Amino acid sequence: MAISDIPEYAHLTDADVEALAAELDQIRADIESDRGERDARYIRNTIRLQRGLDLAGRVMIAGGRRRGLWWAGATTLGAAKIIENMELGHNVMHGQWDWMNDPEVHSTTWEWDNTGPSAHWKHTHNYIHHKYTNVLGMDDDVGYGLLRVTRDQRWRPFYLGNLVYNTFLAMFFEYGVAAQHLELGRKRKTPEQKAEFRADLRDVGAKIGRQVGKDYALYPAIVGAVTRSPEAARKTASANLLANIIRNLWTNAVIFCGHFPDGAEKFTKKDMDSETQGEWYLRQMLGSANFHSGPVLGFMSGNLSYQIEHHLFPDLPSNRLPEISRRVQALAEKYDLPYTTGSLPLQYLKAWRTIAKLSLPDRFLLATADDAPETASELRFKAEDPSKRLVGTVDPVTGRRRGLRSALVGLRRRRRARKNVRALAASDASGQRRPAAAA
């Protein structure tokens, strides 16, 4: 099962959780009081860069009679779409720049270059996902209603297609985002619910129509008219398709690296109504994962390489997340909490491994639902010592706190020791059998 008692699993007392919350609140206050011209300059420069890349890509595509120029144009346009989706659209609609009171970068006015209406996305993402992060039955981002990503989801034959589904989801991710708000599997019984669904469906259909018309009809028609070449129009449409797929694949990779690698925990609905601010903070830290990045990779990911920090402070400017990260890591060290991170390829590979494993029925899986790499519960520790209450202690020799991070390290050591013992026993048994077999 997923985690149902967050402070207990984290080996923290209620006082510890309150103290952690106070320190995170202070980080927020410090950043909010320091926002200013350099942050405003950052977002304006980002907009100029994105528009420049968009224009350059389209010009290269229009003049791309040579294959190399066509590829360069499609790739440049793909990069522009990534920046618009990640560093601009996602972050602007989170309200990260509302403090500027600039209608161009305000969460209430931004409509992104994506098939999902921004109003729908702000509800499913800003409200549902960020309030109920990784809570089973509440957060639709846990598998997107399509994938099995935790053993708490009961296996069905449908999940045998996990890898196929995610391949198509990655390639056409914007359409998955557009469909998410519609909750297509939900039964609607009342006339009001049915009317609301029809209205949402019209909104999605209209947005998809505008996006498809722009990318695959309007721009190709303009290029065809200017160049007087139907072939140029066709190449423009295909380049726009490639640019959209580049953006979709990258977005899928970044998001999955932040939510589905080992260590990004899942939670039950138990005690959600009484969750304190400190417990919400703690859930964000335990339920998110980062990947290593420098300035360029961080920028191209919308600074979602700092997914833990983004989940703690979703409305703080994205360019501040690297400096926030240093302070959050210090708190993780202080309270002996895990800080899940790794290289982007490794984190993405772990997410795909989980998707592949969980396409199979549980009887083919080794770990239990309480102690699997992709999910855990407080029982992963109680199973070894049922009488032990999961609260942190202080090492009397070093004075260091011993909590969840130390417990996980100790658990891995005990597993390796047991594995070595079994391997040694198997080796001894094999060695004893060999003489008899030879005789």
Secondary structure by P-SEA (a helix, b strand, c coil): cccccccccccccaaaaaaaaaaaaaaaaaaaaaccaaaaaaaaaaaaaaaaaaaaaaaaaaacccaaaaaaaaaaaaaaaaaaacccaaaaaacccccccccccccccccccccccaaaaaaaccccccccccccccccccccccccccccccccccccaaaaaaaaaaaaaaaaaaacccccccccccaaaaaaaaaaaaaaaaaaaaaaaacccaaaaaaaaaaccaaaaaaaaaaaaaaaaaaaaaaaaaaaaacccccbbbbcccccccccaaaaaaaaaaabbbbbbcaaaaaaaccccaaaaaaacccccccaaaaaaaaaaaaaaaaccccccccaaaaaaaaaaaaaaacccccccccccccccccccccccccccccccccccccccccccccaaaaaaaaaaaaaaaaaaaaaaaaaaaaaacccccc
